[in-house]
Amino acid sequence: MTVLILTAKDDVTADLVVTRLHAAEVPVLRLDPADLPVGTLLSAHYTHGDFEGLLSANGHVVSMGGLRSVWVRRPGEPAAHADEPSAWLTAETRQALFGMLYSASARWMNHPRDAERARLKPWQLRTAHLSGFAVPPTVITTFPRLARQFAEEYGEVVVKSASGPPPGEPPMDLPTTLIGPDSDFSGVAAGPTLLQRYVPKHADIRLTCVGSRLFAARKKAEPDQVDGRYGDTEHTWEPVPVPGRIRKSVHDYVERAGLAYAAFDLAEDEVGFWWFLECNQGGQFGFVELDTGQPISEAVARWLARPRPA
């Protein structure tokens, strides 16, 4: 039984898991959908009331009946590397590949249907509330007046992207930015804007959930540091225990979301209380594992190597 990993060619995080699977002698097929149809072949047969599918890549062939699990790690756009790429070819390739994979009985980390919903920041915030997380007051609006009222009510707020940096070359950075109630909110009318009450951070928390296993890491924040991704710091990630309240909320969240893997970003305030910021259904974990030694890649490999459902 084979593990299928859908990811780009240069993915160090996936490399860690592939190494673990090889060590456990679990067959692995690594595939970037961007390489279809050149260099990668597929065939799906729906005849006589039965289904059979085949994938061939990198000198390996796997049948859908022999597929143990699928890890949707960081795949490219289907057919993006084709000799003559087009929106039509991408749509046709996506239909063929994922339609075939959905027809198999493999386990998913994470199923694209659930992953797509889990990417939506407004849905994340609502699900976090329902799961018992503490979530800073937040508004997503195109009304300048409501944005100004929100800032006046909470004093200092941060503005950040709901969807992440926009696609394009060169890539654009969109750091979380602290603003006050005297800011000009007229630009809110140009597009949905996410404002959130500012939580003065003493530390960033990255909590990685793999199945039922939790790995929490803490990195001390610099004074007045708003976005933990930016700014010089001499601090590294250190493993920390998961409070019982947080453990319950994480398990509730991933159950509601249908996720087998999730990376939670939390903020620790001055009294040690953890606040929910976001949940990345495909977040990196390699940098945390390298700093802390936490066996996250081993946990992912073990989950992928488990027998598929009957």
Summary of the structure (lengths in Angstrom):
residues: 310
radius of gyration: 21.4
end to end distance: 13.3
largest distance: 69.1
contacts: 915
relative contact order: 0.15
helix: 32%
strand: 29%
